[in-house]
Amino acid sequence: MNMDLILWRHAEAEDGAADLARRLTPKGVKQAKQMADWLRPRLPTDARIVSSPAQRARQTAAALTDDFAVSHDVAPGRSWESILDAVGWPQAGGAVVLVGHQPSLGETAAFLLCGEVQEWSMKKGAVWWLKRRSRNGGAQVVLKAAISPELL
């Protein structure tokens, strides 16, 4: 089954004690808009958007669309396994944009690309676009794009 998984780390957020309530900074709002503007023309029209329940992640997703699902399976501190379950990897097929957090996004990318969990760091507001495809009778995951807001 082919599937695109676009991992999008929430943009820059304010510091604060109530983790789920932290909001984007003005720089974060700009980062989210820049990345959404880059993603929008590249995404299939039927792409699903899944966001962490954290305010900063929902604000990041909202820069792309107001039509997104919120999943507690991708909340801060959740595992890479939880993320893959939340998006239905790879059985769901299609394209999913997942707006979430470190370190689980980096761990998810490492597992999918290397077959083992590693602590890969992902910049705030960045997107890593992974694609699962069939090749020579087997499945493989390739990195289609990795871009941070500073490069847009």
DSSP file with accessible surface (Angstrom, degrees, kcal/mol):
  #  RESIDUE AA STRUCTURE BP1 BP2  ACC     N-H-->O    O-->H-N    N-H-->O    O-->H-N    TCO  KAPPA ALPHA  PHI   PSI    X-CA   Y-CA   Z-CA
    1    1 A M              0   0  122      0, 0.0     2,-0.3     0, 0.0    92,-0.1   0.000 360.0 360.0 360.0 126.9    0.0    0.0    0.0
    2    2 A N        +     0   0   82     89,-0.1    92,-0.7    90,-0.1     2,-0.3  -0.634 360.0 167.6 -81.7 142.7    1.4    3.4   -1.0
    3    3 A M  E     -aB  94 132A   0    129,-1.8   129,-3.3    -2,-0.3     2,-0.5  -0.969  28.2-145.1-156.8 140.1    1.1    6.2    1.6
    4    4 A D  E     -aB  95 131A  17     90,-3.0    92,-2.2    -2,-0.3     2,-0.5  -0.926  15.0-170.7-103.9 130.7    2.5    9.7    2.1
    5    5 A L  E     -aB  96 130A   0    125,-3.0   125,-3.1    -2,-0.5     2,-0.7  -0.975   2.9-166.7-123.5 113.6    3.1   10.7    5.7
    6    6 A I  E     -aB  97 129A   0     90,-3.2    92,-3.2    -2,-0.5     2,-0.6  -0.899   7.0-158.8-103.5 108.3    4.0   14.4    6.1
    7    7 A L  E     -aB  98 128A   0    121,-3.0   121,-2.5    -2,-0.7     2,-0.5  -0.805  11.8-175.4 -88.9 121.5    5.4   15.0    9.6
    8    8 A W  E     -aB  99 127A   0     90,-3.1    92,-2.0    -2,-0.6     2,-0.3  -0.960  15.2-147.2-124.2 112.1    5.0   18.7   10.5
    9    9 A R  E     -a  100   0A  44    117,-2.2   116,-0.5    -2,-0.5    92,-0.2  -0.605  34.6-101.1 -75.9 137.3    6.5   19.9   13.8
   10   10 A H        -     0   0    7     90,-2.2   115,-1.5    -2,-0.3   116,-0.2  -0.151  43.2-106.5 -53.6 152.0    4.5   22.7   15.4
   11   11 A A        -     0   0    0     45,-0.4    17,-0.1   113,-0.3   114,-0.1  -0.123  58.6 -51.6 -74.4 177.0    5.9   26.1   14.8
   12   12 A E        -     0   0   55    112,-0.2    13,-1.8    15,-0.1     2,-0.3  -0.240  65.0-166.9 -56.8 133.2    7.6   28.2   17.5
   13   13 A A  B     -F   24   0B   7     11,-0.3    11,-0.3    -3,-0.1    -1,-0.1  -0.833  23.3 -96.7-123.9 160.2    5.5   28.5   20.7
   14   14 A E        -     0   0   94      9,-3.1     2,-0.2    -2,-0.3    42,-0.1  -0.319  41.7-110.3 -67.1 152.1    5.5   30.5   23.9
   15   15 A D        +     0   0  150      7,-0.1     2,-0.3    -2,-0.0     8,-0.1  -0.524  55.2 141.3 -76.4 154.1    7.1   29.1   27.0
   16   16 A G        -     0   0   50     -2,-0.2     6,-0.1     1,-0.1     3,-0.0  -0.910  58.1-115.4 174.2 159.9    4.7   28.2   29.7
   17   17 A A  S    S+     0   0  111     -2,-0.3     2,-1.4     1,-0.2     3,-0.1   0.858 100.1  70.5 -78.0 -38.0    3.8   25.8   32.5
   18   18 A A  S >> S-     0   0   65      1,-0.2     3,-1.4    -3,-0.1     4,-0.7  -0.649  70.3-169.0 -84.7  91.5    0.5   24.6   31.0
   19   19 A D  G >4 S+     0   0   63     -2,-1.4     3,-1.1     1,-0.3    -1,-0.2   0.863  79.6  49.4 -54.2 -46.4    2.0   22.6   28.1
   20   20 A L  G 34 S+     0   0   89      1,-0.2    35,-3.1    34,-0.1    -1,-0.3   0.727 110.6  52.5 -69.5 -18.2   -1.2   21.9   26.1
   21   21 A A  G <4 S+     0   0   62     -3,-1.4    -1,-0.2    33,-0.2    -2,-0.2   0.502  76.4 124.3 -95.9  -4.8   -2.2   25.6   26.3
   22   22 A R    <<  -     0   0   43     -3,-1.1    34,-0.9    -4,-0.7     2,-0.2  -0.339  48.3-152.4 -61.0 134.2    1.0   27.1   24.9
   23   23 A R        -     0   0  115     32,-0.1    -9,-3.1    -8,-0.1    33,-0.1  -0.620  21.9 -89.3-104.9 164.4    0.3   29.2   21.9
   24   24 A L  B     -F   13   0B  12    -11,-0.3   -11,-0.3    -2,-0.2    -1,-0.1  -0.422  37.8-127.7 -69.3 145.9    2.4   30.2   18.9
   25   25 A T     >  -     0   0   22    -13,-1.8     4,-2.6    -2,-0.1     5,-0.2  -0.376  35.3 -97.3 -78.2 169.4    4.6   33.2   19.1
   26   26 A P  H  > S+     0   0  115      0, 0.0     4,-1.9     0, 0.0     5,-0.1   0.910 131.0  50.8 -56.1 -38.5    4.3   35.8   16.3
   27   27 A K  H  > S+     0   0  111      1,-0.2     4,-2.6     2,-0.2     5,-0.2   0.912 108.9  52.0 -63.4 -40.3    7.3   34.2   14.7
   28   28 A G  H  > S+     0   0    0      2,-0.2     4,-2.7   -16,-0.2    -1,-0.2   0.885 106.1  52.8 -63.6 -39.8    5.6   30.8   15.0
   29   29 A V  H  X S+     0   0   76     -4,-2.6     4,-2.2     2,-0.2    -1,-0.2   0.931 111.4  47.3 -61.0 -42.3    2.4   32.2   13.3
   30   30 A K  H  X S+     0   0  134     -4,-1.9     4,-2.6    -5,-0.2    -2,-0.2   0.921 111.6  50.5 -65.6 -43.1    4.6   33.3   10.4
   31   31 A Q  H  X S+     0   0    8     -4,-2.6     4,-2.4     1,-0.2     5,-0.2   0.922 110.8  49.0 -59.7 -45.6    6.4   29.9   10.2
   32   32 A A  H  X S+     0   0    2     -4,-2.7     4,-2.6     1,-0.2    -1,-0.2   0.912 112.2  48.1 -62.6 -42.7    3.1   28.1   10.2
   33   33 A K  H  X S+     0   0  118     -4,-2.2     4,-2.6    -5,-0.2    -2,-0.2   0.929 111.1  50.5 -64.6 -44.2    1.8   30.3    7.4
   34   34 A Q  H  X S+     0   0   62     -4,-2.6     4,-1.5     2,-0.2    -2,-0.2   0.927 114.2  44.0 -59.7 -45.6    4.9   30.0    5.3
   35   35 A M  H  X S+     0   0    0     -4,-2.4     4,-2.9     2,-0.2    -1,-0.2   0.908 112.5  51.9 -69.9 -39.0    4.9   26.2    5.6
   36   36 A A  H  X S+     0   0    0     -4,-2.6     4,-2.9     1,-0.2    -2,-0.2   0.917 108.4  51.9 -61.5 -41.0    1.2   26.0    4.9
   37   37 A D  H  < S+     0   0   71     -4,-2.6    -1,-0.2     1,-0.2    -2,-0.2   0.843 112.6  46.0 -64.5 -32.8    1.6   28.1    1.8
   38   38 A W  H  < S+     0   0   47     -4,-1.5     4,-0.4    -5,-0.2    -2,-0.2   0.903 117.4  43.0 -73.8 -42.5    4.4   25.7    0.6
   39   39 A L  H >X S+     0   0    0     -4,-2.9     3,-1.8     1,-0.2     4,-1.5   0.898  97.6  73.6 -69.4 -44.6    2.3   22.5    1.4
   40   40 A R  G >< S+     0   0  111     -4,-2.9     3,-0.5     1,-0.3    -1,-0.2   0.855  99.8  41.4 -46.6 -52.2   -1.1   23.6    0.0
   41   41 A P  G 34 S+     0   0  100      0, 0.0    -1,-0.3     0, 0.0    -2,-0.1   0.692 117.2  50.5 -74.0 -11.3   -0.3   23.3   -3.7
   42   42 A R  G <4 S+     0   0  126     -3,-1.8    -2,-0.2    -4,-0.4    -3,-0.1   0.647  90.8  89.8 -97.6 -19.2    1.6   20.1   -3.2
   43   43 A L  S << S-     0   0   25     -4,-1.5     2,-0.0    -3,-0.5    54,-0.0  -0.567  83.0-110.3 -81.2 143.2   -0.9   18.1   -1.2
   44   44 A P    >   -     0   0   55      0, 0.0     3,-1.9     0, 0.0    -1,-0.1  -0.376  31.3-115.9 -63.1 150.8   -3.5   15.9   -2.8
   45   45 A T  T 3  S+     0   0  156      1,-0.3    -2,-0.1    -2,-0.0    -5,-0.0   0.770 114.6  52.1 -63.9 -22.7   -7.0   17.3   -2.4
   46   46 A D  T 3  S+     0   0  117      2,-0.1    -1,-0.3     0, 0.0    49,-0.2   0.218  78.0 137.6 -99.2  16.5   -8.0   14.4   -0.3
   47   47 A A    <   -     0   0   21     -3,-1.9     2,-0.3    47,-0.1    49,-0.2  -0.363  49.3-133.8 -61.5 137.7   -5.1   14.6    2.2
   48   48 A R  E     -c   96   0A 102     47,-2.7    49,-3.1    39,-0.1     2,-0.5  -0.746  12.4-150.5 -91.8 144.8   -6.1   14.0    5.8
   49   49 A I  E     -c   97   0A  14     -2,-0.3    20,-2.8    18,-0.3     2,-0.4  -0.970  13.7-176.7-117.9 127.3   -4.8   16.4    8.5
   50   50 A V  E     -cd  98  69A   9     47,-3.1    49,-2.9    -2,-0.5     2,-0.3  -0.991   6.6-171.5-126.3 129.9   -4.3   15.1   12.0
   51   51 A S  E     -cd  99  70A   0     18,-3.0    20,-2.7    -2,-0.4    23,-0.2  -0.903  27.0-112.4-122.8 150.2   -3.1   17.4   14.9
   52   52 A S        -     0   0    0     47,-1.9    20,-0.2    -2,-0.3    23,-0.1  -0.341  35.5-116.5 -62.5 155.2   -2.0   17.0   18.4
   53   53 A P  S    S+     0   0   14      0, 0.0    -1,-0.1     0, 0.0    19,-0.1   0.641  81.4 114.7 -73.9  -9.7   -4.5   18.4   20.9
   54   54 A A  S >> S-     0   0    0      1,-0.1     4,-2.4     2,-0.1     3,-0.5  -0.347  75.1-126.5 -62.4 138.8   -1.9   21.0   22.0
   55   55 A Q  H 3> S+     0   0   40    -35,-3.1     4,-2.7     1,-0.2     5,-0.2   0.886 108.2  54.6 -54.6 -42.7   -2.9   24.5   21.2
   56   56 A R  H 3> S+     0   0    9    -34,-0.9     4,-1.6     1,-0.2   -45,-0.4   0.870 110.2  46.4 -64.3 -34.3    0.4   25.2   19.3
   57   57 A A  H <> S+     0   0    0     -3,-0.5     4,-2.8     2,-0.2    -1,-0.2   0.915 111.9  50.2 -73.2 -42.2   -0.1   22.2   17.1
   58   58 A R  H  X S+     0   0   89     -4,-2.4     4,-2.4     1,-0.2    -2,-0.2   0.897 110.3  50.5 -64.2 -37.4   -3.8   23.1   16.4
   59   59 A Q  H  X S+     0   0   39     -4,-2.7     4,-0.9    -5,-0.2    -1,-0.2   0.898 110.4  50.2 -65.0 -38.6   -2.7   26.6   15.5
   60   60 A T  H >X S+     0   0    0     -4,-1.6     3,-0.9    -5,-0.2     4,-0.5   0.952 112.5  45.9 -63.8 -48.1   -0.1   25.2   13.1
   61   61 A A  H >X S+     0   0    0     -4,-2.8     4,-2.0     1,-0.2     3,-1.6   0.890 106.1  60.5 -61.0 -39.0   -2.6   22.9   11.4
   62   62 A A  H 3< S+     0   0   55     -4,-2.4    -1,-0.2     1,-0.3    -2,-0.2   0.736  91.5  67.4 -65.2 -21.4   -5.1   25.8   11.2
   63   63 A A  H << S+     0   0   32     -4,-0.9    -1,-0.3    -3,-0.9    -2,-0.2   0.809 110.0  37.2 -66.2 -25.4   -2.7   27.7    9.0
   64   64 A L  H << S-     0   0   17     -3,-1.6     2,-0.3    -4,-0.5    -2,-0.2   0.877 134.6 -28.3 -90.2 -45.3   -3.2   25.0    6.4
   65   65 A T     <  -     0   0   42     -4,-2.0    -1,-0.4     1,-0.0     3,-0.0  -0.980  38.5-130.4-165.2 158.7   -7.0   24.3    6.9
   66   66 A D  S    S+     0   0  150     -2,-0.3     2,-1.0     1,-0.1    -4,-0.1   0.403  92.0  86.7 -95.3   2.1   -9.7   24.4    9.4
   67   67 A D        +     0   0  127     -6,-0.1     2,-0.3    -5,-0.1   -18,-0.3  -0.700  62.5 122.4-102.8  79.1  -10.7   20.8    8.4
   68   68 A F        -     0   0   49     -2,-1.0     2,-0.3   -20,-0.1   -18,-0.2  -0.979  54.7-125.3-139.2 153.4   -8.4   18.7   10.6
   69   69 A A  E     -d   50   0A  56    -20,-2.8   -18,-3.0    -2,-0.3     2,-0.5  -0.704  18.0-139.6 -93.9 150.0   -8.9   16.0   13.2
   70   70 A V  E     -d   51   0A  68     -2,-0.3     2,-0.4   -20,-0.2   -18,-0.2  -0.940  20.5-172.7-109.8 129.7   -7.4   16.2   16.7
   71   71 A S    >   -     0   0   22    -20,-2.7     3,-1.5    -2,-0.5    15,-0.0  -0.984  26.2-156.4-128.3 126.3   -5.9   13.0   18.1
   72   72 A H  G >  S+     0   0  129     -2,-0.4     3,-1.3     1,-0.3    -1,-0.1   0.656  91.5  77.3 -70.3 -13.8   -4.7   12.4   21.6
   73   73 A D  G 3  S+     0   0   65      1,-0.2    -1,-0.3     9,-0.1    13,-0.2   0.592  98.1  43.4 -70.8 -10.7   -2.5    9.7   20.2
   74   74 A V  G <  S+     0   0    1     -3,-1.5    27,-0.3   -23,-0.2    -1,-0.2   0.149  86.5 127.8-119.1  19.1   -0.1   12.4   18.9
   75   75 A A  S X  S-     0   0   14     -3,-1.3     3,-2.1     1,-0.2    26,-0.1  -0.190  76.6 -67.2 -66.9 163.9   -0.1   14.5   22.0
   76   76 A P  T 3  S+     0   0   38      0, 0.0    -1,-0.2     0, 0.0     3,-0.1  -0.254 124.3  22.7 -53.4 136.7    3.2   15.6   23.6
   77   77 A G  T 3  S+     0   0   73      1,-0.3     2,-0.1    25,-0.2    -2,-0.1   0.338  89.0 132.7  88.9  -7.5    5.0   12.6   25.0
   78   78 A R    <   -     0   0  104     -3,-2.1    -1,-0.3     1,-0.1    26,-0.1  -0.418  56.4-109.0 -76.1 157.9    3.3    9.9   22.9
   79   79 A S     >  -     0   0   44     -2,-0.1     4,-1.8    -3,-0.1     5,-0.1  -0.302  19.7-110.9 -84.9 166.9    5.4    7.3   21.2
   80   80 A W  H  > S+     0   0   41      1,-0.2     4,-2.3     2,-0.2     5,-0.2   0.854 120.2  57.3 -63.1 -33.4    6.2    6.8   17.5
   81   81 A E  H  > S+     0   0   90      1,-0.2     4,-2.4     2,-0.2    -1,-0.2   0.909 104.6  51.1 -63.9 -41.0    4.0    3.7   17.6
   82   82 A S  H  > S+     0   0    8      2,-0.2     4,-2.4     1,-0.2    -1,-0.2   0.894 108.9  51.6 -62.6 -39.3    1.1    5.8   18.8
   83   83 A I  H  X S+     0   0    1     -4,-1.8     4,-1.6     2,-0.2    -2,-0.2   0.945 110.1  47.7 -63.3 -46.7    1.7    8.2   15.9
   84   84 A L  H  X>S+     0   0   15     -4,-2.3     5,-2.3     1,-0.2     4,-0.9   0.898 112.6  49.6 -65.1 -37.1    1.7    5.4   13.3
   85   85 A D  H ><5S+     0   0  127     -4,-2.4     3,-0.6     1,-0.2    -1,-0.2   0.910 107.1  55.8 -64.2 -41.6   -1.4    3.9   14.8
   86   86 A A  H 3<5S+     0   0   24     -4,-2.4    -1,-0.2     1,-0.2    -2,-0.2   0.837 114.7  37.8 -62.2 -33.9   -3.1    7.3   14.7
   87   87 A V  H 3<5S-     0   0    1     -4,-1.6    -1,-0.2    -5,-0.1    -2,-0.2   0.510 109.8-119.0 -96.4  -6.2   -2.5    7.8   11.0
   88   88 A G  T <X5 -     0   0   24     -4,-0.9     4,-3.0    -3,-0.6     5,-0.3   0.829  40.6-135.3  74.2  32.4   -3.2    4.1   10.1
   89   89 A W  T  4< -     0   0   32     -5,-2.3    -1,-0.2     1,-0.3    -2,-0.0  -0.444  68.4 -15.8 -67.8 132.6    0.3    3.6    8.7
   90   90 A P  T >4 S+     0   0   21      0, 0.0     3,-1.0     0, 0.0    -1,-0.3  -0.939 128.4  63.5 -98.7   2.8    0.6    2.1    6.1
   91   91 A Q  T 34 S+     0   0  141      1,-0.3    -2,-0.2     2,-0.1    -3,-0.1   0.795  94.6  64.2 -62.8 -29.8   -2.8    0.4    5.6
   92   92 A A  T 3< S-     0   0   55     -4,-3.0    -1,-0.3    -5,-0.1    -3,-0.1   0.823  85.3-170.5 -65.6 -30.7   -4.8    3.7    5.4
   93   93 A G    <   +     0   0    4     -3,-1.0   -90,-0.2    -5,-0.3    -1,-0.1  -0.097  41.3  74.0  65.7-173.6   -3.0    4.7    2.2
   94   94 A G  E    S-a    3   0A  45    -92,-0.7   -90,-3.0   -47,-0.1     2,-0.4  -0.313  94.0 -49.9  71.3-152.2   -3.4    8.2    0.7
   95   95 A A  E     -a    4   0A   3    -92,-0.2   -47,-2.7   -49,-0.2     2,-0.4  -0.980  47.8-174.7-127.7 136.6   -1.7   11.2    2.3
   96   96 A V  E     -ac   5  48A   0    -92,-2.2   -90,-3.2    -2,-0.4     2,-0.6  -0.999  13.2-155.8-131.8 130.6   -1.7   12.3    5.9
   97   97 A V  E     -ac   6  49A   0    -49,-3.1   -47,-3.1    -2,-0.4     2,-0.6  -0.933  16.4-165.3-100.3 121.8   -0.3   15.5    7.4
   98   98 A L  E     -ac   7  50A   0    -92,-3.2   -90,-3.1    -2,-0.6     2,-0.7  -0.950   6.0-160.3-113.7 118.4    0.5   14.9   11.0
   99   99 A V  E     +ac   8  51A   0    -49,-2.9   -47,-1.9    -2,-0.6   -90,-0.2  -0.877  39.8 121.4 -99.4 116.0    1.1   18.0   13.2
  100  100 A G  E     -a    9   0A   1    -92,-2.0   -90,-2.2    -2,-0.7     2,-0.3  -0.544  47.1 -77.5-149.5-146.9    3.0   17.0   16.3
  101  101 A H     >  -     0   0    4    -27,-0.3     4,-2.1   -92,-0.2     5,-0.1  -0.832  40.2 -72.6-135.5 161.0    6.0   17.2   18.6
  102  102 A Q  T  4 S+     0   0   40     -2,-0.3   -25,-0.2     1,-0.3    19,-0.1  -0.654 100.4  25.1 -87.2 151.3    9.5   16.3   19.3
  103  103 A P  T  > S+     0   0   69      0, 0.0     4,-2.3     0, 0.0    -1,-0.3  -0.996 120.4  54.8 -88.2  -1.9   11.0   13.8   20.1
  104  104 A S  H  > S+     0   0    2      1,-0.2     4,-2.3     2,-0.2    -2,-0.2   0.837 105.1  53.6 -65.7 -31.8    8.3   11.5   18.7
  105  105 A L  H  X S+     0   0    0     -4,-2.1     4,-2.4     2,-0.2    -1,-0.2   0.949 111.6  45.0 -67.0 -44.9    8.3   13.0   15.2
  106  106 A G  H  > S+     0   0    0      1,-0.2     4,-2.5     2,-0.2    12,-0.2   0.897 113.4  50.8 -63.2 -40.0   12.0   12.5   14.8
  107  107 A E  H  X S+     0   0   39     -4,-2.3     4,-2.5     2,-0.2    11,-0.2   0.891 109.4  51.5 -64.9 -38.3   11.8    9.0   16.2
  108  108 A T  H  X S+     0   0    0     -4,-2.3     4,-2.5    -5,-0.2     5,-0.2   0.942 111.3  46.5 -63.6 -47.4    8.9    8.1   13.8
  109  109 A A  H  X S+     0   0    0     -4,-2.4     4,-2.5     1,-0.2     5,-0.3   0.925 112.4  50.7 -61.5 -44.0   11.0    9.3   10.8
  110  110 A A  H  X>S+     0   0    0     -4,-2.5     4,-3.0     8,-0.3     6,-0.7   0.930 111.3  48.0 -60.4 -45.3   14.1    7.4   12.0
  111  111 A F  H  X5S+     0   0   66     -4,-2.5     4,-2.0     1,-0.2    -1,-0.2   0.932 114.1  45.8 -62.3 -45.3   12.1    4.2   12.4
  112  112 A L  H  <5S+     0   0   20     -4,-2.5    29,-0.2     1,-0.2    -1,-0.2   0.869 122.3  35.4 -68.5 -34.6   10.4    4.5    9.0
  113  113 A L  H  <5S+     0   0   57     -4,-2.5    -2,-0.2    -5,-0.2    -1,-0.2   0.789 134.2  21.8 -90.0 -28.2   13.6    5.3    7.2
  114  114 A C  H  <5S-     0   0   65     -4,-3.0    -3,-0.2    -5,-0.3    -2,-0.2   0.531  95.3-120.4-117.3 -14.4   16.2    3.2    9.1
  115  115 A G  S  <<S+     0   0   53     -4,-2.0     2,-0.3    -5,-0.6    -4,-0.2   0.563  86.2  76.9  82.4   7.1   14.1    0.4   10.8
  116  116 A E  S    S-     0   0  113     -6,-0.7     2,-0.4    -9,-0.1    -2,-0.3  -0.994  85.9-103.9-147.6 151.1   15.2    1.5   14.3
  117  117 A V        +     0   0   62     -2,-0.3     2,-0.3    -6,-0.1   -10,-0.1  -0.599  44.9 166.6 -77.3 128.0   14.3    4.3   16.7
  118  118 A Q        -     0   0   69     -2,-0.4     2,-1.5   -11,-0.2    -8,-0.3  -0.938  45.1-106.1-134.7 161.6   16.8    7.0   16.9
  119  119 A E        +     0   0  174     -2,-0.3     2,-0.4    -9,-0.1   -12,-0.1  -0.600  47.4 172.9 -92.2  79.0   16.7   10.5   18.4
  120  120 A W        -     0   0   75     -2,-1.5     2,-0.4   -17,-0.2   -14,-0.2  -0.709  25.6-133.9 -86.8 137.9   16.5   12.6   15.2
  121  121 A S        -     0   0   99     -2,-0.4     2,-0.4   -15,-0.1    -2,-0.0  -0.727  16.9-165.1 -95.3 138.5   15.9   16.3   15.8
  122  122 A M        -     0   0    0     -2,-0.4   -16,-0.1     4,-0.0     3,-0.1  -0.986  22.2-119.9-124.8 128.1   13.4   18.2   13.7
  123  123 A K    >   -     0   0  121     -2,-0.4     3,-1.9     1,-0.1  -114,-0.3  -0.300  39.5 -90.0 -66.2 151.7   13.3   22.0   13.6
  124  124 A K  T 3  S+     0   0   79      1,-0.3  -113,-0.3  -116,-0.1  -112,-0.2  -0.368 113.8  12.9 -61.5 132.6   10.2   23.9   14.8
  125  125 A G  T 3  S+     0   0    0   -115,-1.5    -1,-0.3  -116,-0.5  -114,-0.2   0.376  98.5 136.2  82.7  -3.7    7.8   24.4   11.9
  126  126 A A    <   -     0   0    2     -3,-1.9  -117,-2.2  -116,-0.2     2,-0.4  -0.341  42.9-145.7 -80.0 158.4    9.7   21.9    9.7
  127  127 A V  E     -BE   8 147A   0     20,-2.7    20,-2.6  -119,-0.2     2,-0.5  -0.980   9.4-169.4-123.2 134.9    8.1   19.3    7.4
  128  128 A W  E     -BE   7 146A  41   -121,-2.5  -121,-3.0    -2,-0.4     2,-0.7  -0.991  13.4-157.9-120.0 119.0    9.5   15.9    6.6
  129  129 A W  E     -BE   6 145A   7     16,-3.2    15,-3.0    -2,-0.5    16,-1.4  -0.869  11.7-174.6-103.9 113.0    7.6   14.2    3.8
  130  130 A L  E     -BE   5 143A   0   -125,-3.1  -125,-3.0    -2,-0.7     2,-0.4  -0.851   6.0-162.0-107.9 144.3    7.9   10.4    3.8
  131  131 A K  E     -BE   4 142A  54     11,-2.6    11,-2.7    -2,-0.4     2,-0.5  -0.993   7.5-155.2-129.9 127.3    6.5    8.1    1.1
  132  132 A R  E     +BE   3 141A  53   -129,-3.3  -129,-1.8    -2,-0.4     2,-0.3  -0.888  29.8 165.0 -97.0 127.5    5.9    4.4    1.3
  133  133 A R  E     - E   0 140A  66      7,-2.8     7,-2.5    -2,-0.5     2,-0.4  -0.930  39.2-109.3-139.7 162.5    5.9    2.8   -2.1
  134  134 A S  E     + E   0 139A  74     -2,-0.3     2,-0.3     5,-0.2     5,-0.2  -0.794  39.4 170.5 -92.9 134.6    6.2   -0.6   -3.7
  135  135 A R  E >   - E   0 138A 115      3,-3.5     3,-1.9    -2,-0.4    -2,-0.0  -0.960  62.9 -13.2-149.0 125.4    9.4   -1.3   -5.5
  136  136 A N  T 3  S-     0   0  161     -2,-0.3     3,-0.1     1,-0.3    -1,-0.0   0.870 128.7 -50.1  52.5  42.5   10.7   -4.6   -7.0
  137  137 A G  T 3  S+     0   0   89      1,-0.2    -1,-0.3     0, 0.0     2,-0.2   0.475 125.5  81.5  79.9   1.7    8.0   -6.6   -5.1
  138  138 A G  E <  S-E  135   0A  36     -3,-1.9    -3,-3.5    -5,-0.0     2,-0.4  -0.784  77.6-106.4-130.4 175.1    8.7   -5.1   -1.7
  139  139 A A  E     +E  134   0A  55     -2,-0.2     2,-0.3    -5,-0.2    -5,-0.2  -0.811  33.9 176.0-104.4 144.7    7.9   -2.0    0.2
  140  140 A Q  E     -E  133   0A  71     -7,-2.5    -7,-2.8    -2,-0.4     2,-0.5  -0.983  22.8-137.9-143.5 154.3   10.3    0.9    0.9
  141  141 A V  E     -E  132   0A  33     -2,-0.3     2,-0.3    -9,-0.2    -9,-0.2  -0.961  23.6-173.6-113.5 130.7   10.0    4.3    2.5
  142  142 A V  E     -E  131   0A  39    -11,-2.7   -11,-2.6    -2,-0.5     2,-0.8  -0.901  29.2-117.9-122.6 152.4   11.7    7.3    0.9
  143  143 A L  E     +E  130   0A  88     -2,-0.3   -13,-0.2   -13,-0.2     3,-0.1  -0.813  29.9 178.5 -88.7 113.2   12.3   10.8    2.0
  144  144 A K  E     -     0   0A 119    -15,-3.0     2,-0.3    -2,-0.8   -14,-0.2   0.835  65.2  -9.8 -85.1 -36.2   10.4   13.0   -0.5
  145  145 A A  E     -E  129   0A  25    -16,-1.4   -16,-3.2     2,-0.0     2,-0.3  -0.978  47.3-171.7-161.1 148.6   11.2   16.3    1.1
  146  146 A A  E     +E  128   0A  53     -2,-0.3     2,-0.4   -18,-0.2   -18,-0.2  -0.914  27.8 157.1-142.8 115.3   12.6   17.8    4.3
  147  147 A I  E     -E  127   0A  31    -20,-2.6   -20,-2.7    -2,-0.3    -2,-0.0  -1.000  26.3-153.6-146.0 142.0   12.3   21.6    4.6
  148  148 A S    >   -     0   0   16     -2,-0.4     3,-2.0   -22,-0.2     4,-0.4  -0.774  36.0-107.7-110.7 160.8   12.2   24.1    7.4
  149  149 A P  G >  S+     0   0    3      0, 0.0     3,-1.6     0, 0.0   -24,-0.1   0.828 115.0  66.3 -57.2 -31.0   10.5   27.5    7.4
  150  150 A E  G 3  S+     0   0   99      1,-0.3   -24,-0.0    -3,-0.0  -119,-0.0   0.728  99.1  52.8 -63.6 -22.0   13.9   29.3    7.1
  151  151 A L  G <         0   0  129     -3,-2.0    -1,-0.3     0, 0.0     0, 0.0   0.480 360.0 360.0 -91.9  -4.0   14.4   27.8    3.6
  152  152 A L    <         0   0   73     -3,-1.6  -117,-0.1    -4,-0.4  -118,-0.0  -0.547 360.0 360.0 -88.1 360.0   11.1   29.0    2.2
